[in-house]
Amino acid sequence: MFKKILVAEDYESASISVQKALNDLEILNPTYVSYCDDALARIKSSLSQEDDFELLITDLSFDEDHRQQNIKSGQELISAIREIQPHLKVIVFSGQKKEVIIEKLFEDQKINAYVKKGRNDVKDLKKAIISVFNNEKYIS
């Protein structure tokens, strides 16, 4: 199973769902960030230390606040990461429902899984993580 996971999620309630899924799968010590710029910085740092992340779980939407950010969305984050770590596995965890956008994420940004936030999101996240670990695509 994955040993080094980065979670980019700005809502605490959604982070709790991710935590529950990772705990259930006995994945220890994931790294959590609330800002896309921080996620990119963590990826760069791990690469320079030759301790690469194996999986990114990211939302698509990040609320703006008092902190100035260069990367303002999950799509921008994925694009930036693909430039420096193209083979990083990516699960998008979002409330986005538009099939066209979801299809473009798979086609253009080469994500590995898409999990919609909602009633069964912990169960779906666990299925997605297992599927991605086994090099399978997953859509909830």
Backbone torsions as a table, in degrees:
resi	resn	phi	psi	omega
1	MET	NA	162.6	179.4
2	PHE	-58.9	142.6	178.9
3	LYS	-112.5	-24.1	-177.1
4	LYS	-129.8	107.5	-174.7
5	ILE	-123.9	138.4	174.5
6	LEU	-113.7	129.7	179.2
7	VAL	-115.9	121.5	176.6
8	ALA	-110.6	104.2	-176.6
9	GLU	-151.9	128.1	-176.9
10	ASP	-94.4	-12.3	179.4
11	TYR	-99.3	125.5	-178.8
12	GLU	-59.4	-39.8	-178.6
13	SER	-63.2	-39.1	177.8
14	ALA	-70.7	-37.1	177.3
15	SER	-61.5	-34.1	178.2
16	ILE	-64.1	-39.3	175.9
17	SER	-61.6	-43.7	179.1
18	VAL	-64.4	-44.9	178.7
19	GLN	-57.2	-44.5	-179.5
20	LYS	-60.9	-46.5	179.8
21	ALA	-61.7	-45.0	-179.3
22	LEU	-67.2	-40.5	176.8
23	ASN	-62.3	-44.0	179.1
24	ASP	-60.1	-33.3	179.7
25	LEU	-88.7	4.6	179.7
26	GLU	58.1	38.6	174.8
27	ILE	-94.6	116.3	-172.6
28	LEU	-97.0	148.6	170.7
29	ASN	57.6	47.1	172.1
30	PRO	-68.0	158.8	177.5
31	THR	-101.8	129.9	-179.7
32	TYR	-113.3	134.9	173.2
33	VAL	-134.2	154.1	-179.3
34	SER	-105.7	-5.9	-176.9
35	TYR	-129.6	143.2	179.7
36	CYS	-63.7	-39.4	178.3
37	ASP	-59.2	-39.6	178.0
38	ASP	-66.0	-37.7	178.3
39	ALA	-62.1	-46.4	179.4
40	LEU	-63.0	-40.8	178.5
41	ALA	-61.7	-41.0	178.7
42	ARG	-64.8	-40.8	177.9
43	ILE	-61.9	-47.9	179.8
44	LYS	-60.1	-43.6	180.0
45	SER	-62.9	-43.7	-179.1
46	SER	-65.1	-36.4	178.4
47	LEU	-67.0	-40.9	-179.3
48	SER	-67.5	-26.5	178.4
49	GLN	-93.6	4.5	-177.8
50	GLU	53.7	41.6	178.3
51	ASP	-132.2	61.6	-170.0
52	ASP	-61.8	144.6	168.3
53	PHE	-69.0	147.4	179.5
54	GLU	-100.4	-24.8	-175.2
55	LEU	-147.4	137.6	171.4
56	LEU	-114.5	128.1	170.5
57	ILE	-111.7	118.7	-175.3
58	THR	-136.8	147.9	169.9
59	ASP	-80.2	169.0	174.0
60	LEU	-95.7	-35.8	-175.2
61	SER	-106.2	133.3	177.0
62	PHE	-129.4	125.9	-179.4
63	ASP	-71.6	140.6	175.4
64	GLU	-79.9	147.1	175.6
65	ASP	-143.5	-153.2	-176.8
66	HIS	-67.8	-19.0	-174.7
67	ARG	-90.4	124.5	178.6
68	GLN	-68.8	130.7	-179.3
69	GLN	-127.2	142.0	174.9
70	ASN	-86.2	-41.4	179.3
71	ILE	-101.4	120.2	-170.3
72	LYS	-114.8	0.6	-179.8
73	SER	-146.6	161.8	176.7
74	GLY	-63.3	-35.8	177.8
75	GLN	-62.7	-43.8	178.0
76	GLU	-63.6	-40.3	178.7
77	LEU	-61.6	-47.8	-179.1
78	ILE	-60.6	-43.8	178.6
79	SER	-60.0	-44.5	-179.9
80	ALA	-64.1	-40.0	-179.7
81	ILE	-70.9	-37.6	179.4
82	ARG	-59.5	-28.7	178.8
83	GLU	-69.0	-31.0	-176.0
84	ILE	-109.6	-23.6	177.4
85	GLN	-141.4	74.5	-170.6
86	PRO	-62.6	-23.0	-175.3
87	HIS	-101.1	10.2	176.6
88	LEU	-62.3	132.6	176.3
89	LYS	-73.3	139.6	-176.2
90	VAL	-132.6	128.2	170.6
91	ILE	-114.3	124.7	174.2
92	VAL	-93.0	129.0	-179.8
93	PHE	-120.8	101.7	-168.5
94	SER	-147.8	162.4	174.1
95	GLY	-90.0	1.2	-179.4
96	GLN	-62.1	131.8	-176.6
97	LYS	-112.5	-13.5	-174.7
98	LYS	-71.8	117.7	-177.3
99	GLU	-60.2	-35.0	-179.8
100	VAL	-61.0	-43.5	179.7
101	ILE	-67.0	-43.0	-179.7
102	ILE	-63.4	-44.0	178.1
103	GLU	-60.8	-40.5	179.0
104	LYS	-64.4	-34.0	176.9
105	LEU	-61.6	-41.6	177.8
106	PHE	-70.5	-43.5	-176.5
107	GLU	-73.4	-50.8	-172.0
108	ASP	-87.3	-37.6	-175.2
109	GLN	-106.3	1.7	174.0
110	LYS	53.6	42.5	175.5
111	ILE	-69.5	162.2	-177.6
112	ASN	-101.7	-24.6	-179.2
113	ALA	-156.5	153.9	175.4
114	TYR	-131.0	124.8	177.8
115	VAL	-122.4	124.5	178.4
116	LYS	-84.1	132.5	175.8
117	LYS	-66.4	138.2	-179.9
118	GLY	163.0	-155.2	-172.6
119	ARG	-54.1	-46.1	-174.2
120	ASN	-110.3	31.8	-171.8
121	ASP	-66.7	-32.3	178.0
122	VAL	-65.9	-46.7	178.4
123	LYS	-60.5	-44.4	179.8
124	ASP	-67.6	-37.4	177.0
125	LEU	-62.4	-42.3	178.2
126	LYS	-61.5	-44.2	177.8
127	LYS	-62.0	-41.3	-179.5
128	ALA	-64.3	-45.5	-179.3
129	ILE	-61.5	-44.9	178.2
130	ILE	-63.4	-44.2	179.6
131	SER	-61.2	-47.4	-178.7
132	VAL	-64.5	-40.4	177.3
133	PHE	-59.1	-35.2	179.6
134	ASN	-90.1	18.2	177.4
135	ASN	60.2	35.3	177.7
136	GLU	-113.2	149.3	175.0
137	LYS	-81.1	149.6	178.6
138	TYR	-143.1	135.4	173.0
139	ILE	-134.2	126.1	180.0
140	SER	-82.3	NA	NA
